[in-house]
């Protein structure tokens, strides 16, 4: 069972992002404030859950959370400011989008920039330690997956409905065969050799 709290504050928000290692699409972050006494036996790091479990938990998190928000930063912005800064920006935007002002922020990973004057802690593997970070990981992952599936209807060559923009062999081959889309991150290593990407 994951822990309910890292701090003594009631309004502690957990933050996480999805899509950091992708070749295409936005990075998506979520911020979630759970009730202090909330527990769930299944709630865990989104990577440990099935697609069906994530979608079921998404609905429950949205229903029981005291506040939650999901925000994204585009591929163009990622290229402009780099993926680390874009991930932190997405988390800041998610915190900004909350209907309650958090008293404490806990973030998955080891890098974050202060948000206003709210104290924060970075927690490596926090999504497998704290319920609110796990909840944020589930919202970020499910929202991003849905977005990439929707995008794949307009860009079917890249199989985003299957790979969600991650660097699979099929995705790299599609980039080699068809060139890049407006949603690809051009500063990323899109091909194994970076030799021949045609322009669309």
N, C-alpha and C positions, 0 to 999 in steps of 0.2 A: 504494500500500500504506500502510495506517495505521500509526502508531507503536505500539510495544509498551509503552513506559514514558514517564512524565513525570518521575518521581523515580528515585533510586537504590535505593529500597526494593523488596524482592522481593514483599511482600504489599501491593501497591497496588490499591485498589479503585476501579472506575469506577462512577459513579452517573448516572442519568438518569430522567426522568419522562415520562409520556404522559397526555394528556387535560386539559392545563392550559386550553386554549381551548374546551372543550366546555360545552354548556348543561346537560348531564345526566350522571349517573354519577360515579364516584369519580375522583380523580387517583391514578395508579398509578406507583410508583417501583420501580426495580430497582437492586441493587448486585451487581457481578460482579468476582471476583478470577480473572484468567486465569493460566495457567502463564507464566513469564517468557519462554519461547522460542516461545510460540504465535503463529502467523500464519495468516491465511486470506484468499485473494484477493477473496472476495465480501463479507467482513464490512465493513459500512459503516453510516452513519446509516440508521435504519430507514425514514426517509421516501424514501430513494433506492432502496429494494428493493421487489420485488413481494410480494404476499401469500404466494405459494408459496415465494419465497426466504426470507422472514422465518420462516415455519414450519419450513423445513428447517434454517436456522441456529439457531433456538430449541432444537431437539433436540440439535444438536451442542454448543452453548454449555453446556447443562445437563449434558451428558456429560463435557466436558473441563474445565470450570471447577474451580478449586481450591475455590471456594465461591461460592454465589449465593443471593440471597433477593429476593422480590418482595412488596411490601406496598402497601396502598391506604388512602386517607383518603376518607371518605364525603362526599357532597354537603352533608349537614347540617353537618359539621365545616368544610367549605370556606366555607359561609355564615357560620359562627361566627367563624372566625379569618382569613379571606381566602385567596385561591388561592395567593399566594406562600408564606405561612406553612404552608399545607396541603401544598404541594409539598415544602418543606424537611422537614416532619414525616414525610412518606411516605419520603423518602430516609433520614432518621435511623432510621426503623423498619426499613427494608431493611438498613441497615448493622448494626443491632442483631440482625437475624435471621441474620446470617452465622455459619457454624460455625467460622470462623477470624477472629481479630481483626486487622483491617488495620493496617498501619503508616503508610499514607498514603492520602488520599482525593482523587480528582479528580472534579470535578462539571461536567456540561454547563451552560453559562450563566454568568451573572455575579453570582449571589446565592446565598449559603449561610450557615448559622450553624455555628459550630464544633461538632463532635461530640466531646465529652469533651476529651481532650488530644491527639487525633490531628491532625497537621498536614494542611492541605488546600489545594488550588488550584482556583479557578473558571476554566473554560476556555470562552470563547465559541466556539460551533460545535465543541465538543469531541467530539461524536458523529461528526464527519467527520474527526477528527484522531487519536484514540486508540482502539485496539481494545477496551479494557475499557469505555469509555463507549459505543461503538457496540453492544457486546454488551448492555449495560444498556438501551439504547434499544430494542433488538429484544425483549428479555424484557418490558419495561414495555408496549410497544405490543401484542405478541401476547396477553399475559395480559389487558390491558384490553379488547381487541377481543373475545376469547372471552367475557368477563364481560358485555359489552353485548349480544352476540348472544343469550346465555342470558336476559338480562333482557327482551329484546324479545319472547320467547314469552309473557310475562305482560302486556306493554304493547305490543301490536302496532301501535297507532295511530301511534307515533312513528318507525317504520321504523329503529330502532336497529341492526337487523341490517345495514342499508346505511350509515347515517350515523354510527354508533357514538357518537351524542350530540353530534356537532359541529353548528355552526349553519348547516345547509343551509336552503334556502328551504322544502323539504318539512317539515323538522323544525319550523321556526318556524310554518308554517301549521297543523301538527298541534297545537301548543301553543295557537294561537289558537282552533282548532276544538274541542279536547277538554280544554283546561286543562292544569295541571301535574300531574306524577306525584310520588310521594314521592322520586324520584331526581333531580328537577330542582334546579338551583342557583338559589334564589330571589333571590339578590343579583346575579345576572347579568342582562344586558339580553336578555330572552328573546324579545321581539318588536321589530320595527323601530320601532313607535310606543309600546309599553308601555301601550296603551289598554284592551284588552279581553281579559283572560285569565279565562275562566270557572273556577270552582272545581269540582273533581271531587267 
